[in-house]
Amino acid sequence: MEKLRRVLSGQDDEEQGLTAQVLDATSLSFNTRLKWFAICFVSGIFFSVLGTGLLWLPGGMKLFAVFYTFGNIAALASTCFLMGPLKQLKKMFETTRLLATVIMILCFVFTLCAALWWHKKGLAVLFCILQFMSMTWYSLSYIPYARDAVMKCCSSVLS
């Protein structure tokens, strides 16, 4: 009877199932979520910087594209630990972020295709630059009025 009460009240994580625990960010403690956020975010930055350093080695274009893209994906995935993967996906595909999200994902794919299959170094670098720009634009969407401020700054510089 006690076990039934724990299951119905949501206190029994063993009965919840691994998938449900992973998809629900609240099943982890705040400290655990914060630690894994930091680990993913720092490793994402590390892999991006490592990839940039590998660019200058002979034949380093493939390594650059893979590490830079993996670093950006890890940094993006780090926020899943703060809010949960399902909530993160819902926020990513809201109308205010939809275009930036789609461009960002396409740039991830095209960067890897350009470096690994098409063997076009220039395209790989171009898609990495577009990755950076789309990730920046996506990140700015979480800060109120940040996109407007950036657009005003850019328009005043160009005028």
BELDABEL-V48258 format. One record per helix or strand of 2 or more residues. SS is the DSSP state (H for helix, E for strand). FROM is the first residue (numbers start at 1). TO is the last residue. If there is no record, write none. Layout:
[[SS;FROM;TO] [SS;FROM;TO]]
This chain:
[[H;2;9] [H;13;16] [H;18;23] [H;25;27] [H;30;54] [H;61;78] [H;80;83] [H;85;92] [H;98;117] [H;121;140] [H;146;158]]
